[in-house]
């Protein structure tokens, strides 16, 4: 594919992704607005944050440094929403992890050649890199340890809820899947912020896991009424991750080629 053809394909595909995810978001928001007792302002604020998150994911797939500007807005809104809803675990995760990682990512990408806008004929995208064998080993060990720790924590929380009569049973497979998704999100953010191509393998796993969660909820009828929309949304996220992997493979090859030339 020629550079011109690739740019045209990326533009068309990005428009398709953003449009599809926005439609899913609008339908979800309208559905939730019909529910009794909804906080309209907080819902609209959350929807705005989700829109920023959509733009953020598409920009990150294309290696554009502005991903961290939109990511910052997304995380700020999510932090407020979680705090307002008393979901303190996710509040702490966003406030003390995802929020500072936006600044670290912007700084790291600037060091790796990313610019808001390049000069004529210059590629403003980040110079992506790849994990070494040793880094892969550390990543695998960290992910497995994180899944184990989070599973034990989430399981203990659900057991206490079960004993208090707040839930009817402890769903171990769901707890495990939740632990996997959360751990992969944390590891993926590290790889994103430090411009590693392998982040996209993790995001693909995150999206497949999320699709599985919502598909089960939709099939069992135990999920919320917008499970179908959430399922569609994560399918779009999966397509974006696959496109991000394609683009970042090329970006990392460019970096390797430049290193060999120098």
Secondary structure as UniProt FT lines:
FT   HELIX           3..33
FT   TURN            36..37
FT   HELIX           40..61
FT   TURN            62..63
FT   TURN            65..66
FT   HELIX           67..84
FT   TURN            85..86
FT   HELIX           88..93
FT   HELIX           94..98
FT   HELIX           99..111
FT   TURN            112..113
FT   TURN            120..121
FT   HELIX           133..163
FT   TURN            164..165
FT   HELIX           172..193
FT   TURN            194..195
FT   TURN            197..198
FT   HELIX           199..220
FT   TURN            225..226
FT   HELIX           227..261
//
